[in-house]
Amino acid sequence: MEVYEETANIQKKAFVREEVNVRKEVTQDTVKTSEQIRREELDVDTKGQSVVDKKV
């Protein structure tokens, strides 16, 4: 009498399911703005000492 044995054969295979294309799109915008900036003026009096007027 012959006795047989069953074994499970488990394998994993990688396959392509779907393809995706990726690209980079660069855009450039030009924006015009105007701002008031701080300014410092240096005034020297007749005695030689400096006077700083900070205008904001």
Helices and strands as residue ranges (DSSP letters): E 39-44, E 50-55
